[in-house]
Every structure is written in C-alpha cells, then in structure tokens.
C-alpha cells in the first residue's frame, strides 16, 4: 500500500475505480432495472479490468524501484573519438568500458534496461569511464570502428585499464547475467 502513496496518479485511479464501482453497485441494488444481471456482469468485468491494470502497474513500479538509474555513457562515433576518450580516461586514471551496440540488438537492449541499472552492476560501473558506440547506421565510420576493434557480434563490451592499455582477455560478447557481469567488472577494475 505504501507504493500507492508514492505514486499519486495510481492512487487517484484506484480511488476513482473503487468509487465508481461502489456507486454503480448501490444504484443497481436500489433501482429496478430490467437487465440487472447484465449490469452486474458488466460491473464485474470493469472491476476485473481495473484490478488487472492496477496489479500490472504496481508490479512494474516495484521492478523499477529495484533498479538504479541507467548509467550515462559517452557516445563515440569514430576511431578518433575513441582515442580522445581513452586518452582523457587515462589522464584521470580510470578504466574504460566501451559498449559496441546496435538498436536492433535484443541483448544490447537487455544490457541497457536490466543489466546496467541493476544495483550491483551500477555500483561497479561508477569506477569506469563509460563509452558507447552505436553502430546501427552501419556507416563507413561505424564499419572502420568495428574493424579496428575486431567486433564480430553484438553486444561487444571492451575494456581498457586505468593506464589506457587494452585488455583483450576481458572482452564480453553476448549477454551475461547481472551477477556474473558485476563480478567481471570488479575483476577488470583492479
């Protein structure tokens, strides 16, 4: 119930649904209506639909409450952008994570919406300079960047240490569960 008080719109819809249902029930019981059974069935359907709506909304909000905000990634478009970002991260002594992604890639979307915002992963990502190369457009620059990085599948996550040295053994291609990815991140940041 505390969740409803945190979201006034859901609370207002709940109260309106309850009041409408009670008012309609009271009206049906007090007045002779020729098709009282049909009205009762209709009211039952309305109450059921409102209950389903509220239940799914509350479950969605509870799931979202367990996720951290999505970390901010710096967009890179070319090899030159990558080299500049790596040099800046090395000057700050921060390791780098580069997410090579595409809009049509389902595992890439899962990383953005579920893996990166999960609390354990989000905490680990704070140690990194986060870069993203979205190669959906498949331009000449995108192809050159993918060839330079030797990307053959999506998503591909690449790592550099705090001195700017690449770490090929830590490359991740494909989807990795949040718990395992958090452990992988903690190992790479050392």
mmCIF file of the C-alpha atoms, coordinates in Angstrom:
data_MODEL
# 
_entry.id   MODEL 
# 
loop_
_atom_site.group_PDB 
_atom_site.id 
_atom_site.type_symbol 
_atom_site.label_atom_id 
_atom_site.label_alt_id 
_atom_site.label_comp_id 
_atom_site.label_asym_id 
_atom_site.label_entity_id 
_atom_site.label_seq_id 
_atom_site.pdbx_PDB_ins_code 
_atom_site.Cartn_x 
_atom_site.Cartn_y 
_atom_site.Cartn_z 
_atom_site.occupancy 
_atom_site.B_iso_or_equiv 
_atom_site.pdbx_formal_charge 
_atom_site.auth_seq_id 
_atom_site.auth_comp_id 
_atom_site.auth_asym_id 
_atom_site.auth_atom_id 
_atom_site.pdbx_PDB_model_num 
ATOM 1   C CA . UNK A 1 1   ? 0.000   0.000   0.000   1.00 0.00 ? 1   UNK A CA 1 
ATOM 2   C CA . UNK A 1 2   ? 2.949   2.308   0.596   1.00 0.00 ? 2   UNK A CA 1 
ATOM 3   C CA . UNK A 1 3   ? 3.727   2.049   -3.129  1.00 0.00 ? 3   UNK A CA 1 
ATOM 4   C CA . UNK A 1 4   ? 0.364   3.631   -3.951  1.00 0.00 ? 4   UNK A CA 1 
ATOM 5   C CA . UNK A 1 5   ? 1.099   6.652   -1.768  1.00 0.00 ? 5   UNK A CA 1 
ATOM 6   C CA . UNK A 1 6   ? 4.375   7.187   -3.644  1.00 0.00 ? 6   UNK A CA 1 
ATOM 7   C CA . UNK A 1 7   ? 2.503   7.414   -6.960  1.00 0.00 ? 7   UNK A CA 1 
ATOM 8   C CA . UNK A 1 8   ? -0.464  9.806   -6.647  1.00 0.00 ? 8   UNK A CA 1 
ATOM 9   C CA . UNK A 1 9   ? -1.787  9.096   -10.167 1.00 0.00 ? 9   UNK A CA 1 
ATOM 10  C CA . UNK A 1 10  ? -2.143  5.381   -9.435  1.00 0.00 ? 10  UNK A CA 1 
ATOM 11  C CA . UNK A 1 11  ? -3.720  6.195   -6.087  1.00 0.00 ? 11  UNK A CA 1 
ATOM 12  C CA . UNK A 1 12  ? -6.212  8.564   -7.768  1.00 0.00 ? 12  UNK A CA 1 
ATOM 13  C CA . UNK A 1 13  ? -7.139  5.964   -10.415 1.00 0.00 ? 13  UNK A CA 1 
ATOM 14  C CA . UNK A 1 14  ? -7.607  3.358   -7.675  1.00 0.00 ? 14  UNK A CA 1 
ATOM 15  C CA . UNK A 1 15  ? -9.888  5.610   -5.655  1.00 0.00 ? 15  UNK A CA 1 
ATOM 16  C CA . UNK A 1 16  ? -11.924 6.590   -8.741  1.00 0.00 ? 16  UNK A CA 1 
ATOM 17  C CA . UNK A 1 17  ? -12.354 2.926   -9.736  1.00 0.00 ? 17  UNK A CA 1 
ATOM 18  C CA . UNK A 1 18  ? -13.475 1.987   -6.229  1.00 0.00 ? 18  UNK A CA 1 
ATOM 19  C CA . UNK A 1 19  ? -15.919 4.907   -6.005  1.00 0.00 ? 19  UNK A CA 1 
ATOM 20  C CA . UNK A 1 20  ? -17.385 4.226   -9.448  1.00 0.00 ? 20  UNK A CA 1 
ATOM 21  C CA . UNK A 1 21  ? -17.788 0.552   -8.667  1.00 0.00 ? 21  UNK A CA 1 
ATOM 22  C CA . UNK A 1 22  ? -19.453 1.224   -5.306  1.00 0.00 ? 22  UNK A CA 1 
ATOM 23  C CA . UNK A 1 23  ? -21.726 3.890   -6.788  1.00 0.00 ? 23  UNK A CA 1 
ATOM 24  C CA . UNK A 1 24  ? -22.797 1.654   -9.654  1.00 0.00 ? 24  UNK A CA 1 
ATOM 25  C CA . UNK A 1 25  ? -23.437 -1.263  -7.306  1.00 0.00 ? 25  UNK A CA 1 
ATOM 26  C CA . UNK A 1 26  ? -25.509 0.948   -4.997  1.00 0.00 ? 26  UNK A CA 1 
ATOM 27  C CA . UNK A 1 27  ? -27.522 2.253   -7.981  1.00 0.00 ? 27  UNK A CA 1 
ATOM 28  C CA . UNK A 1 28  ? -28.180 -1.256  -9.321  1.00 0.00 ? 28  UNK A CA 1 
ATOM 29  C CA . UNK A 1 29  ? -29.344 -2.505  -5.917  1.00 0.00 ? 29  UNK A CA 1 
ATOM 30  C CA . UNK A 1 30  ? -31.629 0.477   -5.185  1.00 0.00 ? 30  UNK A CA 1 
ATOM 31  C CA . UNK A 1 31  ? -33.375 0.890   -8.544  1.00 0.00 ? 31  UNK A CA 1 
ATOM 32  C CA . UNK A 1 32  ? -35.360 -1.653  -10.508 1.00 0.00 ? 32  UNK A CA 1 
ATOM 33  C CA . UNK A 1 33  ? -33.514 -2.159  -13.762 1.00 0.00 ? 33  UNK A CA 1 
ATOM 34  C CA . UNK A 1 34  ? -34.844 -4.657  -16.314 1.00 0.00 ? 34  UNK A CA 1 
ATOM 35  C CA . UNK A 1 35  ? -31.426 -6.156  -17.074 1.00 0.00 ? 35  UNK A CA 1 
ATOM 36  C CA . UNK A 1 36  ? -29.908 -6.056  -13.589 1.00 0.00 ? 36  UNK A CA 1 
ATOM 37  C CA . UNK A 1 37  ? -27.883 -9.244  -14.248 1.00 0.00 ? 37  UNK A CA 1 
ATOM 38  C CA . UNK A 1 38  ? -26.229 -7.755  -17.337 1.00 0.00 ? 38  UNK A CA 1 
ATOM 39  C CA . UNK A 1 39  ? -25.286 -4.620  -15.422 1.00 0.00 ? 39  UNK A CA 1 
ATOM 40  C CA . UNK A 1 40  ? -23.770 -6.741  -12.670 1.00 0.00 ? 40  UNK A CA 1 
ATOM 41  C CA . UNK A 1 41  ? -21.748 -8.739  -15.199 1.00 0.00 ? 41  UNK A CA 1 
ATOM 42  C CA . UNK A 1 42  ? -20.550 -5.513  -16.853 1.00 0.00 ? 42  UNK A CA 1 
ATOM 43  C CA . UNK A 1 43  ? -19.597 -4.079  -13.489 1.00 0.00 ? 43  UNK A CA 1 
ATOM 44  C CA . UNK A 1 44  ? -17.689 -7.277  -12.664 1.00 0.00 ? 44  UNK A CA 1 
ATOM 45  C CA . UNK A 1 45  ? -15.786 -7.002  -15.944 1.00 0.00 ? 45  UNK A CA 1 
ATOM 46  C CA . UNK A 1 46  ? -14.924 -3.343  -15.258 1.00 0.00 ? 46  UNK A CA 1 
ATOM 47  C CA . UNK A 1 47  ? -13.728 -4.145  -11.732 1.00 0.00 ? 47  UNK A CA 1 
ATOM 48  C CA . UNK A 1 48  ? -11.665 -7.060  -13.072 1.00 0.00 ? 48  UNK A CA 1 
ATOM 49  C CA . UNK A 1 49  ? -10.017 -4.923  -15.766 1.00 0.00 ? 49  UNK A CA 1 
ATOM 50  C CA . UNK A 1 50  ? -9.229  -2.174  -13.241 1.00 0.00 ? 50  UNK A CA 1 
ATOM 51  C CA . UNK A 1 51  ? -7.717  -4.772  -10.907 1.00 0.00 ? 51  UNK A CA 1 
ATOM 52  C CA . UNK A 1 52  ? -5.538  -6.196  -13.682 1.00 0.00 ? 52  UNK A CA 1 
ATOM 53  C CA . UNK A 1 53  ? -4.400  -2.688  -14.663 1.00 0.00 ? 53  UNK A CA 1 
ATOM 54  C CA . UNK A 1 54  ? -3.520  -1.785  -11.081 1.00 0.00 ? 54  UNK A CA 1 
ATOM 55  C CA . UNK A 1 55  ? -1.767  -5.099  -10.397 1.00 0.00 ? 55  UNK A CA 1 
ATOM 56  C CA . UNK A 1 56  ? 0.429   -4.896  -13.513 1.00 0.00 ? 56  UNK A CA 1 
ATOM 57  C CA . UNK A 1 57  ? 1.238   -1.235  -12.883 1.00 0.00 ? 57  UNK A CA 1 
ATOM 58  C CA . UNK A 1 58  ? 2.220   -1.904  -9.282  1.00 0.00 ? 58  UNK A CA 1 
ATOM 59  C CA . UNK A 1 59  ? 4.390   -4.894  -10.277 1.00 0.00 ? 59  UNK A CA 1 
ATOM 60  C CA . UNK A 1 60  ? 6.113   -2.788  -12.960 1.00 0.00 ? 60  UNK A CA 1 
ATOM 61  C CA . UNK A 1 61  ? 6.799   0.012   -10.474 1.00 0.00 ? 61  UNK A CA 1 
ATOM 62  C CA . UNK A 1 62  ? 8.136   -2.446  -7.892  1.00 0.00 ? 62  UNK A CA 1 
ATOM 63  C CA . UNK A 1 63  ? 10.506  -3.889  -10.513 1.00 0.00 ? 63  UNK A CA 1 
ATOM 64  C CA . UNK A 1 64  ? 11.647  -0.389  -11.471 1.00 0.00 ? 64  UNK A CA 1 
ATOM 65  C CA . UNK A 1 65  ? 12.188  0.529   -7.812  1.00 0.00 ? 65  UNK A CA 1 
ATOM 66  C CA . UNK A 1 66  ? 14.852  -2.193  -7.547  1.00 0.00 ? 66  UNK A CA 1 
ATOM 67  C CA . UNK A 1 67  ? 16.854  -0.768  -10.454 1.00 0.00 ? 67  UNK A CA 1 
ATOM 68  C CA . UNK A 1 68  ? 19.346  2.064   -10.241 1.00 0.00 ? 68  UNK A CA 1 
ATOM 69  C CA . UNK A 1 69  ? 19.257  4.909   -12.742 1.00 0.00 ? 69  UNK A CA 1 
ATOM 70  C CA . UNK A 1 70  ? 20.730  3.952   -16.104 1.00 0.00 ? 70  UNK A CA 1 
ATOM 71  C CA . UNK A 1 71  ? 24.410  4.952   -16.109 1.00 0.00 ? 71  UNK A CA 1 
ATOM 72  C CA . UNK A 1 72  ? 25.414  7.664   -18.568 1.00 0.00 ? 72  UNK A CA 1 
ATOM 73  C CA . UNK A 1 73  ? 27.544  6.543   -21.486 1.00 0.00 ? 73  UNK A CA 1 
ATOM 74  C CA . UNK A 1 74  ? 29.580  8.932   -23.658 1.00 0.00 ? 74  UNK A CA 1 
ATOM 75  C CA . UNK A 1 75  ? 28.774  8.426   -27.321 1.00 0.00 ? 75  UNK A CA 1 
ATOM 76  C CA . UNK A 1 76  ? 31.657  7.855   -29.695 1.00 0.00 ? 76  UNK A CA 1 
ATOM 77  C CA . UNK A 1 77  ? 31.320  7.849   -33.471 1.00 0.00 ? 77  UNK A CA 1 
ATOM 78  C CA . UNK A 1 78  ? 34.805  7.134   -34.814 1.00 0.00 ? 78  UNK A CA 1 
ATOM 79  C CA . UNK A 1 79  ? 38.276  5.832   -34.057 1.00 0.00 ? 79  UNK A CA 1 
ATOM 80  C CA . UNK A 1 80  ? 39.400  9.416   -33.378 1.00 0.00 ? 80  UNK A CA 1 
ATOM 81  C CA . UNK A 1 81  ? 36.587  9.866   -30.813 1.00 0.00 ? 81  UNK A CA 1 
ATOM 82  C CA . UNK A 1 82  ? 37.646  6.610   -29.170 1.00 0.00 ? 82  UNK A CA 1 
ATOM 83  C CA . UNK A 1 83  ? 41.313  7.643   -28.981 1.00 0.00 ? 83  UNK A CA 1 
ATOM 84  C CA . UNK A 1 84  ? 40.398  11.027  -27.445 1.00 0.00 ? 84  UNK A CA 1 
ATOM 85  C CA . UNK A 1 85  ? 38.127  9.385   -24.852 1.00 0.00 ? 85  UNK A CA 1 
ATOM 86  C CA . UNK A 1 86  ? 40.782  6.791   -23.984 1.00 0.00 ? 86  UNK A CA 1 
ATOM 87  C CA . UNK A 1 87  ? 43.447  9.490   -23.553 1.00 0.00 ? 87  UNK A CA 1 
ATOM 88  C CA . UNK A 1 88  ? 41.182  11.512  -21.273 1.00 0.00 ? 88  UNK A CA 1 
ATOM 89  C CA . UNK A 1 89  ? 40.294  8.457   -19.171 1.00 0.00 ? 89  UNK A CA 1 
ATOM 90  C CA . UNK A 1 90  ? 43.996  7.541   -18.870 1.00 0.00 ? 90  UNK A CA 1 
ATOM 91  C CA . UNK A 1 91  ? 44.761  11.086  -17.670 1.00 0.00 ? 91  UNK A CA 1 
ATOM 92  C CA . UNK A 1 92  ? 42.118  10.595  -14.960 1.00 0.00 ? 92  UNK A CA 1 
ATOM 93  C CA . UNK A 1 93  ? 43.459  7.085   -14.155 1.00 0.00 ? 93  UNK A CA 1 
ATOM 94  C CA . UNK A 1 94  ? 40.058  5.489   -14.789 1.00 0.00 ? 94  UNK A CA 1 
ATOM 95  C CA . UNK A 1 95  ? 39.446  2.171   -16.534 1.00 0.00 ? 95  UNK A CA 1 
ATOM 96  C CA . UNK A 1 96  ? 37.232  2.290   -19.621 1.00 0.00 ? 96  UNK A CA 1 
ATOM 97  C CA . UNK A 1 97  ? 34.261  0.215   -20.702 1.00 0.00 ? 97  UNK A CA 1 
ATOM 98  C CA . UNK A 1 98  ? 33.153  0.530   -24.333 1.00 0.00 ? 98  UNK A CA 1 
ATOM 99  C CA . UNK A 1 99  ? 29.734  -0.849  -25.263 1.00 0.00 ? 99  UNK A CA 1 
ATOM 100 C CA . UNK A 1 100 ? 29.507  -1.535  -29.009 1.00 0.00 ? 100 UNK A CA 1 
ATOM 101 C CA . UNK A 1 101 ? 25.783  -1.746  -29.634 1.00 0.00 ? 101 UNK A CA 1 
ATOM 102 C CA . UNK A 1 102 ? 23.001  -1.527  -32.212 1.00 0.00 ? 102 UNK A CA 1 
ATOM 103 C CA . UNK A 1 103 ? 19.345  -0.510  -31.827 1.00 0.00 ? 103 UNK A CA 1 
ATOM 104 C CA . UNK A 1 104 ? 18.057  -3.778  -33.317 1.00 0.00 ? 104 UNK A CA 1 
ATOM 105 C CA . UNK A 1 105 ? 20.107  -5.959  -30.947 1.00 0.00 ? 105 UNK A CA 1 
ATOM 106 C CA . UNK A 1 106 ? 17.884  -7.551  -28.275 1.00 0.00 ? 106 UNK A CA 1 
ATOM 107 C CA . UNK A 1 107 ? 20.748  -8.435  -25.858 1.00 0.00 ? 107 UNK A CA 1 
ATOM 108 C CA . UNK A 1 108 ? 22.029  -4.840  -26.213 1.00 0.00 ? 108 UNK A CA 1 
ATOM 109 C CA . UNK A 1 109 ? 18.633  -3.568  -25.067 1.00 0.00 ? 109 UNK A CA 1 
ATOM 110 C CA . UNK A 1 110 ? 18.693  -6.032  -22.161 1.00 0.00 ? 110 UNK A CA 1 
ATOM 111 C CA . UNK A 1 111 ? 22.059  -4.622  -21.046 1.00 0.00 ? 111 UNK A CA 1 
ATOM 112 C CA . UNK A 1 112 ? 20.680  -1.063  -21.114 1.00 0.00 ? 112 UNK A CA 1 
ATOM 113 C CA . UNK A 1 113 ? 17.370  -1.770  -19.397 1.00 0.00 ? 113 UNK A CA 1 
ATOM 114 C CA . UNK A 1 114 ? 18.199  -4.598  -16.990 1.00 0.00 ? 114 UNK A CA 1 
ATOM 115 C CA . UNK A 1 115 ? 21.921  -5.339  -16.572 1.00 0.00 ? 115 UNK A CA 1 
ATOM 116 C CA . UNK A 1 116 ? 23.486  -1.847  -16.372 1.00 0.00 ? 116 UNK A CA 1 
ATOM 117 C CA . UNK A 1 117 ? 20.809  -0.455  -13.975 1.00 0.00 ? 117 UNK A CA 1 
ATOM 118 C CA . UNK A 1 118 ? 20.914  -3.463  -11.613 1.00 0.00 ? 118 UNK A CA 1 
ATOM 119 C CA . UNK A 1 119 ? 22.304  -2.241  -8.249  1.00 0.00 ? 119 UNK A CA 1 
ATOM 120 C CA . UNK A 1 120 ? 25.447  -4.413  -8.157  1.00 0.00 ? 120 UNK A CA 1 
ATOM 121 C CA . UNK A 1 121 ? 26.413  -3.554  -11.745 1.00 0.00 ? 121 UNK A CA 1 
ATOM 122 C CA . UNK A 1 122 ? 25.582  0.153   -11.431 1.00 0.00 ? 122 UNK A CA 1 
ATOM 123 C CA . UNK A 1 123 ? 27.851  0.374   -8.388  1.00 0.00 ? 123 UNK A CA 1 
ATOM 124 C CA . UNK A 1 124 ? 30.733  -1.256  -10.285 1.00 0.00 ? 124 UNK A CA 1 
ATOM 125 C CA . UNK A 1 125 ? 30.174  0.971   -13.351 1.00 0.00 ? 125 UNK A CA 1 
ATOM 126 C CA . UNK A 1 126 ? 30.868  4.080   -11.265 1.00 0.00 ? 126 UNK A CA 1 
ATOM 127 C CA . UNK A 1 127 ? 34.567  3.132   -11.335 1.00 0.00 ? 127 UNK A CA 1 
ATOM 128 C CA . UNK A 1 128 ? 34.658  3.294   -15.159 1.00 0.00 ? 128 UNK A CA 1 
ATOM 129 C CA . UNK A 1 129 ? 34.615  5.850   -17.918 1.00 0.00 ? 129 UNK A CA 1 
ATOM 130 C CA . UNK A 1 130 ? 31.645  4.579   -19.907 1.00 0.00 ? 130 UNK A CA 1 
ATOM 131 C CA . UNK A 1 131 ? 31.687  4.805   -23.703 1.00 0.00 ? 131 UNK A CA 1 
ATOM 132 C CA . UNK A 1 132 ? 29.102  3.696   -26.225 1.00 0.00 ? 132 UNK A CA 1 
ATOM 133 C CA . UNK A 1 133 ? 29.482  3.132   -29.946 1.00 0.00 ? 133 UNK A CA 1 
ATOM 134 C CA . UNK A 1 134 ? 26.065  2.735   -31.552 1.00 0.00 ? 134 UNK A CA 1 
ATOM 135 C CA . UNK A 1 135 ? 26.745  1.254   -34.990 1.00 0.00 ? 135 UNK A CA 1 
ATOM 136 C CA . UNK A 1 136 ? 23.116  0.864   -36.092 1.00 0.00 ? 136 UNK A CA 1 
ATOM 137 C CA . UNK A 1 137 ? 23.579  3.187   -39.076 1.00 0.00 ? 137 UNK A CA 1 
ATOM 138 C CA . UNK A 1 138 ? 26.366  0.960   -40.456 1.00 0.00 ? 138 UNK A CA 1 
ATOM 139 C CA . UNK A 1 139 ? 28.215  3.964   -41.898 1.00 0.00 ? 139 UNK A CA 1 
ATOM 140 C CA . UNK A 1 140 ? 31.797  3.883   -43.148 1.00 0.00 ? 140 UNK A CA 1 
ATOM 141 C CA . UNK A 1 141 ? 32.927  5.248   -39.761 1.00 0.00 ? 141 UNK A CA 1 
ATOM 142 C CA . UNK A 1 142 ? 30.950  2.521   -37.970 1.00 0.00 ? 142 UNK A CA 1 
ATOM 143 C CA . UNK A 1 143 ? 32.485  -0.200  -40.116 1.00 0.00 ? 143 UNK A CA 1 
ATOM 144 C CA . UNK A 1 144 ? 36.001  1.218   -39.639 1.00 0.00 ? 144 UNK A CA 1 
ATOM 145 C CA . UNK A 1 145 ? 35.479  1.364   -35.857 1.00 0.00 ? 145 UNK A CA 1 
ATOM 146 C CA . UNK A 1 146 ? 34.159  -2.221  -35.737 1.00 0.00 ? 146 UNK A CA 1 
ATOM 147 C CA . UNK A 1 147 ? 37.082  -3.437  -37.848 1.00 0.00 ? 147 UNK A CA 1 
ATOM 148 C CA . UNK A 1 148 ? 39.574  -1.521  -35.667 1.00 0.00 ? 148 UNK A CA 1 
ATOM 149 C CA . UNK A 1 149 ? 38.055  -3.098  -32.533 1.00 0.00 ? 149 UNK A CA 1 
ATOM 150 C CA . UNK A 1 150 ? 37.610  -6.533  -34.156 1.00 0.00 ? 150 UNK A CA 1 
ATOM 151 C CA . UNK A 1 151 ? 33.903  -6.620  -33.326 1.00 0.00 ? 151 UNK A CA 1 
ATOM 152 C CA . UNK A 1 152 ? 32.141  -9.618  -34.818 1.00 0.00 ? 152 UNK A CA 1 
ATOM 153 C CA . UNK A 1 153 ? 28.947  -9.826  -32.714 1.00 0.00 ? 153 UNK A CA 1 
ATOM 154 C CA . UNK A 1 154 ? 26.621  -7.718  -30.610 1.00 0.00 ? 154 UNK A CA 1 
ATOM 155 C CA . UNK A 1 155 ? 26.761  -6.627  -27.944 1.00 0.00 ? 155 UNK A CA 1 
ATOM 156 C CA . UNK A 1 156 ? 30.511  -6.417  -27.534 1.00 0.00 ? 156 UNK A CA 1 
ATOM 157 C CA . UNK A 1 157 ? 31.902  -4.898  -24.346 1.00 0.00 ? 157 UNK A CA 1 
ATOM 158 C CA . UNK A 1 158 ? 35.573  -3.903  -24.437 1.00 0.00 ? 158 UNK A CA 1 
ATOM 159 C CA . UNK A 1 159 ? 37.799  -2.908  -21.532 1.00 0.00 ? 159 UNK A CA 1 
ATOM 160 C CA . UNK A 1 160 ? 40.890  -0.736  -21.060 1.00 0.00 ? 160 UNK A CA 1 
ATOM 161 C CA . UNK A 1 161 ? 42.815  -0.412  -17.805 1.00 0.00 ? 161 UNK A CA 1 
ATOM 162 C CA . UNK A 1 162 ? 43.433  2.868   -15.980 1.00 0.00 ? 162 UNK A CA 1 
ATOM 163 C CA . UNK A 1 163 ? 46.645  3.440   -17.994 1.00 0.00 ? 163 UNK A CA 1 
ATOM 164 C CA . UNK A 1 164 ? 44.837  3.170   -21.332 1.00 0.00 ? 164 UNK A CA 1 
ATOM 165 C CA . UNK A 1 165 ? 46.053  -0.337  -22.194 1.00 0.00 ? 165 UNK A CA 1 
ATOM 166 C CA . UNK A 1 166 ? 43.561  -2.627  -23.869 1.00 0.00 ? 166 UNK A CA 1 
ATOM 167 C CA . UNK A 1 167 ? 42.503  -5.758  -22.069 1.00 0.00 ? 167 UNK A CA 1 
ATOM 168 C CA . UNK A 1 168 ? 41.509  -8.285  -24.775 1.00 0.00 ? 168 UNK A CA 1 
ATOM 169 C CA . UNK A 1 169 ? 41.003  -11.193 -22.365 1.00 0.00 ? 169 UNK A CA 1 
ATOM 170 C CA . UNK A 1 170 ? 38.226  -9.279  -20.602 1.00 0.00 ? 170 UNK A CA 1 
ATOM 171 C CA . UNK A 1 171 ? 36.134  -8.745  -23.765 1.00 0.00 ? 171 UNK A CA 1 
ATOM 172 C CA . UNK A 1 172 ? 32.484  -9.766  -23.412 1.00 0.00 ? 172 UNK A CA 1 
ATOM 173 C CA . UNK A 1 173 ? 30.414  -10.714 -26.444 1.00 0.00 ? 173 UNK A CA 1 
ATOM 174 C CA . UNK A 1 174 ? 26.753  -11.528 -25.912 1.00 0.00 ? 174 UNK A CA 1 
ATOM 175 C CA . UNK A 1 175 ? 24.544  -11.330 -22.856 1.00 0.00 ? 175 UNK A CA 1 
ATOM 176 C CA . UNK A 1 176 ? 25.940  -12.008 -19.397 1.00 0.00 ? 176 UNK A CA 1 
ATOM 177 C CA . UNK A 1 177 ? 23.692  -12.185 -16.283 1.00 0.00 ? 177 UNK A CA 1 
ATOM 178 C CA . UNK A 1 178 ? 23.898  -9.167  -13.954 1.00 0.00 ? 178 UNK A CA 1 
ATOM 179 C CA . UNK A 1 179 ? 25.546  -11.037 -11.061 1.00 0.00 ? 179 UNK A CA 1 
ATOM 180 C CA . UNK A 1 180 ? 28.228  -12.563 -13.271 1.00 0.00 ? 180 UNK A CA 1 
ATOM 181 C CA . UNK A 1 181 ? 28.768  -9.242  -15.091 1.00 0.00 ? 181 UNK A CA 1 
ATOM 182 C CA . UNK A 1 182 ? 29.187  -7.407  -11.758 1.00 0.00 ? 182 UNK A CA 1 
ATOM 183 C CA . UNK A 1 183 ? 31.885  -9.896  -10.761 1.00 0.00 ? 183 UNK A CA 1 
ATOM 184 C CA . UNK A 1 184 ? 33.547  -9.470  -14.165 1.00 0.00 ? 184 UNK A CA 1 
ATOM 185 C CA . UNK A 1 185 ? 33.534  -5.673  -13.743 1.00 0.00 ? 185 UNK A CA 1 
ATOM 186 C CA . UNK A 1 186 ? 35.089  -5.834  -10.280 1.00 0.00 ? 186 UNK A CA 1 
ATOM 187 C CA . UNK A 1 187 ? 37.905  -8.036  -11.613 1.00 0.00 ? 187 UNK A CA 1 
ATOM 188 C CA . UNK A 1 188 ? 38.604  -5.691  -14.544 1.00 0.00 ? 188 UNK A CA 1 
ATOM 189 C CA . UNK A 1 189 ? 38.669  -2.522  -12.405 1.00 0.00 ? 189 UNK A CA 1 
ATOM 190 C CA . UNK A 1 190 ? 41.573  -3.826  -10.294 1.00 0.00 ? 190 UNK A CA 1 
# 
